Amino acid sequence: MTVISIDDKAATVTVSDEKGSRVLPLASPEAFSLVSRAWLRAGWDVKYVYGFSWLGRPVIQLPEDMIRIQEVIHALRPDVVLETGVAHGGSLVFYASVMKVMGVGRVVGVDIEIRPHNRRAIEEHPLKPLITLIEGSSVAPATVAAVKAQIKPGERVLVILDSNHTKAHVLAELDAYAPLVSVGSYAVACDGIMAQVAGGPRTKPEWATDNPTEAAKEFAATHPEFRLEEPPFPFNEGLVTERVTYWPGAFLKRVR
């Protein structure tokens, strides 16, 4: 258990945890990390990420994660971004907008149920020519085959897994879609924040171990062609070197 107290006048953070009690400068990476972790938990409790949209579609993501994945997309310039989990379509529109600006690539979105009003809004969106929707369980053989049919030989693929977040389901998605990931690209297992917020509103106790981060760890341990590796910051003149994220331990990089 970690307890922190912020003194904004003195610009210090007092922390008590397994290391003991100590006072940190507020302007330190460790203090920033501790305060950010508390902020992430508070944000989960008040549903902070449910208040954003991108080009007219709700995007239920932490804004920092969107900026960071944009950095990855820009660096990789993939031909295809495959995302499981469509919801309102905001993430698909976000990825499509980045690819539109770059002048390369398209997006494939998979969901077990694409509700009619969401499908209609996505299909009427100006970026729809860059978006293909596939409805069905992301791990069903027919769905996997439909996804593979969208990818041409030699295309560079980035996979983002954001549907059912149980460890078993994410592992099944990794088994299905990781082979599509190009060398140097990633499979991204989103929302490992579940382990950090277990015990909070809308959570289950088993989230402490039943989450995408654990799936990514297990997959990396049994697939030497992948390793857990955070993408580098393309620009950083600050002291912070770790992401503030809902996606801890998410990035599985294909290395061979």
N, C-alpha and C positions, 0 to 999 in steps of 0.2 A: 504494500500500500504506500502511495506517495501523497504527502500533504504539502501544499505550497501556499505561501503567503506573499503577496506582492505589496511592496511599499513604493508607490510611484513617486513620492517626494524624495525619498533617499535613493531611488532608482536601484532597488535591490529585490531579490527574490530569496525568501527563506524556504528551504526545502528539508523535509524529513522523510527518509526512505530507508532502504536496507543498508545504505552507506552511512547512515547516521544523520545528524542535523548540521546544516551548513548554510551560509549566506553567500549568494552569488550576485555579481553585478547584473543588473537587468540587461545591460548591453554586452551579453556574452552568449555564445552559441548554445551552451548548456541551458541557460535560463530561457532562451528563446524556445528551445526544444520542449522544455517542461511546460511552459505557458501554452505553447501551441497544442500540446497533447491535451491539456485541460480544455482549451478552446474547441478542439475537435469533438471532445465528449459533450461539451455544452451545446455545440452546434447540432450534434446528433439528437440530443434531447429536445431541442426546439425546432427540429426539422429545417434547419438553415438551408440545406441544399434544394429544398422544394420551392425556392423563390426566384429561380432564374429561367431565362429563355434565351434562345439563340435564333435570330432571324425569324421570330414569330412562333417557334416551337419550344415547349417546356423542355429544359435540359436538366435532369435531376442528377447533377454531378457537382463536386467541389470545384469552384472556378480555377483554383490552382492546378488541379489535375487536368483540366481542359487546356490551360496554357502549356503545361508540360508535355501533354501528348501532341499538341500542335508542334512543339519543338522537334519531337521524334518524327512526326510525319514530314515536316519540312526537310529534316536531315536525310531521311530514307527515300523520300519521293516514291512511295509505293504505287504500283499500278492498281492494287486493290487493297482497300481496308475492309476486312470482314468483321462485323460486330454481331455477336449473339446478344439478344435482348434489345428490343426496339422501343417499348413503352410509347411515349408521345412522339418519338422520332427526333428529338432535339440533338442528340449526339450524332445521328446520321447526317443531319443537316449541317452540323458543325464541321464534321470531317469533309463533307462534300464542298463546303464553302472554302476550306483550306485548299482542297485539291483544285477547285475552280480557279482560285487565284494563282496557283502554281502552274496551271495549264496541263496537268497530268493526273491521271488516276480516276477511280470511281469507287463507290461504296456498295457493299452487299450487307443487308440487314436481315437477321433471322430471329423469329420469335414464335413461340408455341401458339400465341394468339395475338393477332394484330387487330385491335378493335376497329370497327367500321369508321368511327369518327376520326381516329388517328390515321388510318389508311387513307381516308379521303383527304385529310389535311396534308399528308406527305405527298400524295399523288398530285395535288394541286399546287405544290410548292414550286417556285421557279427553279430550284435545284434538283427537281425530280429526275431530269435526264441523266444525272450522275448516280442515282440511287436505285438499286434493285431490292425488292422485298421478297422474302421467302417465308411462308408461314408453315410451321410445323415444329415438332420437338427438335431442338438443336442436335440431339444425339440419335435421332431416328435414322436408319440407313437411307431412307428416301430423301430426307432433308440433306444429309451429308452429300449424297450423290448430286442433288440439285445445286448445292453450293459449289462442288467441284466442277460442275458443268459451266459455271460462270467464270472460271479461271483458265486463261489460255496458257499453253506451255511457255515457260521462261518468264512469266510475269512475277514481279516482286510483290509479295503479300505480307501484310501486317494483320495479325489476328487479335481482336479485343473481345474478351469473354466477360459478359455482363448480364447474364440471364439468371438462372437458378444458381445460388451461391453455395450450395452444400459442397463439401469436399468431394463426395462421390460424383456429383454431377460435373463439377469442374474438371475432375480427372478424366471423366468420360469425354468431355469436350476437348480436352487436350489430346487424348488418344485419337480423336476424330480429325482435329484441325491442325495440330502442331506440324504434321507432315507437310502442310501447305506453306508453312512459314519459310521464307527465303533465308539463306545464310546471311547473317548480319542484321536480320530483322528480328521481331519479337512476337511472342504470344504473351498477352497481358491478362493476368487473372485479377479482375477488378474487385474492390470492396472487401479486402482483408481487414478493413477497419472493424469488421464484426467482432474480432477477437478483443479489441480494445474497449468496445462499448457493451460487451456482454454484461447483463445485469441492469442495463438502462431500459428506457421505454422501448417497446416494439422489438425486444430482443428475446433470445432463448439462452438458457445457461450453457447449452452444448456449443454455442457459438465460439466459446473459448478455444475449442479445438476443431470444430466442424466449420471450416471457412476456406476461402480461396487461397489464402497464403499457405496454409498447410498443404493444400493440393499442389501448389507450385513447388514447394519444397520437396514433396514426395516425387513429383514428376522429374524434377532436376536430378534427384538422386538415382533414378533408374534410367535416365536418358542422357547419356554423355554428350550427345549432340547439342544439348541445351545447357545453359548455366544461368543461375540467378545473377543478374547484373543490372544495376540501375543505369539508365542512360545518362551520359554526362550533361552538365549544364553547358549550353553553348556560349553563355555569357554569365559571368559572375564576378562582380567587383566587391561583393559583400563578404561577411564572415560565415554565413549559413551555407552548409554544404549538403544538407539533407532536405528532401522534399517534405512539405506539410501536406499530408495526403490521406485520402480514403483508400489508397491502393498500396499499402506497405507490402514489400516483398513480392510485387506483382510481375516484374519484367523478366520473362524467360527469353534470353537471347539465343538464337540459333548460331552456333559457332562452327558447325561443319555439316 
